[in-house]
Structure formats: C-alpha cells, structure tokens
Amino acid sequence: MTEPEGPPASPAPEVEVRRSERRRRTVSAYRDGHRIVVLVPASLTSDEEAEWVRTMVERIERAERRRQLSDDDLMARATRLSDSYLGGLAAPESVRWVENQHTRWGSCTPGDRSIRLSARLQGMPGWVIDYVLVHELAHLIEPGHDAGFWAWVDRYPQADKAKGYLEGWSAAARLDPPPGSDVD
C-alpha cells in the first residue's frame, strides 16, 4: 500500500454563481466567508459557465495561498503600520484573525489592547488589510469615531481607496455597511 504524497486536499469551497443580464463580457469572483461568488454574463452556455467557475475558483484560491498571513504576521504588520503612520503610539497586545465577524471588518478592545480582523479580509489586497489594521490601531489612541480618530486613520495614504474598496465589496456581496462607521 502506498502513502499519498503531500498534504490532504482541502475540501472544495462552496460556490455561488450569479448570472446577470447586464453583464456582457466580464466574469469576476470574490470570497464571501466560506463561499466563492462568481459573477457571469447570463449569455454563457453551461459549459462556458463551468469553465469560468473552475478558472475563477482556482484564481481566488491561488491568490489566497499567496496572501495567507498568520496571527504573528498580523502583529508584525500592525507594529510596522503603527510606527509608520501613528508614531508608534498604538501598541496592541494581540492581533488575530477571527471567523465570527460577519458584519464588521475588524474590532478593537482598547482595555486589553486586542485587535481582531474578520477572516473575510483574507485574500483581499494587502493595502486593504493594512487600512483595517490602521483603523483598529487608531482605536488604541482614540476609542470613538470622532474627528481626532479619523485624523489618525487618514494618515494612512490609501485610506480613501481602501474605504471605497470595502464599500464596493459590501455592495457586491449585498451586505449593508455597519452602522456608524466605515470599518467596524
């Protein structure tokens, strides 16, 4: 009996295909929790759809493998971001991924200096993850969402771009943005 080579294959992700009459040529896909959503033109044949779904799922999984950050990576990244944009004033005790945040991108508890990022961010561009980290780090300096808080967040040069990205992602996923804030 031979042993299988390499680690066991991960289970296939849940895939949701959304056909659109308005979409003519483009196909896109994004991660929504444990599911991958593939947006296709309604005019595709079932064979074309199957091929695009396979291609887009592979593309997302490949990108996610390249971008997987450990909790230690997140802590190092948060420290670098605090030093670069917040004068090193925001020093978290812990930074970690969590699976239970479905309506927020991140959260911060200033009392114990812990930051949690939604696992939905995994696979998103690094500058978006950095924005959410800066947002949560700023809560270690200014707990609320007042003008002082946003002044800290806006020190991150790609803040507006990242806010737009997250708003667009939420709209595409048909999620309402959290009330009262751009991130949490």
Secondary structure, 3 states (H helix, E strand, C coil): CCCCCCCCCCCCCEEEEEEECCCCCCCEEEEECCEEEEEEECCCCHHHHHHHHHHHHHHHHHHHHHHCCCHHHHHHHHHHHHHHHCCCCCCCCEEEEECCCCCCCEEEECCCCEEEEEHHHCCCCHHHHHHHHHHHHHHCCCCCCCHHHHHHHCCCCCHHHHHHHHHHHHHHCCCCCCCCCCCC
